[in-house]
Amino acid sequence: MKNRITGSQIAVVDNRSKTFMDDDQKWYTVCDTHSTLVGHDTRKLAEYHAVVPEWCEYCTAIMYENGYFTYTPADIG
């Protein structure tokens, strides 16, 4: 899917059978545009992170440039 905020191609990948990555993460959110990914235990989390790709540093930069601000624990203190 194309992310509406960043324009990046983001995919949600089912890894329950460990065919994508050989680890314990059941789901992945993948930014195909920037070749980054993040693992999740649930599909719901993976789908949320497809809509809000703050885990991809390049997408985060685009969100900041476009006025969409994301906050991390480091920002809060």
Long-range contacts (C-beta under 8 A, 24 or more apart in sequence): 1-50, 3-50, 3-51, 3-53, 3-59, 4-51, 5-53, 5-59, 5-62, 5-63, 5-66, 5-68, 6-33, 6-53, 6-59, 6-62, 6-63, 6-66, 7-33, 7-62, 8-32, 8-33, 8-34, 8-53, 8-56, 8-58, 8-59, 8-62, 9-33, 10-50, 10-53, 11-50, 12-43, 12-46, 12-47, 12-50, 13-46, 14-43, 15-39, 29-53, 29-55, 31-56, 31-58, 31-59, 33-58, 33-59, 34-58, 34-59
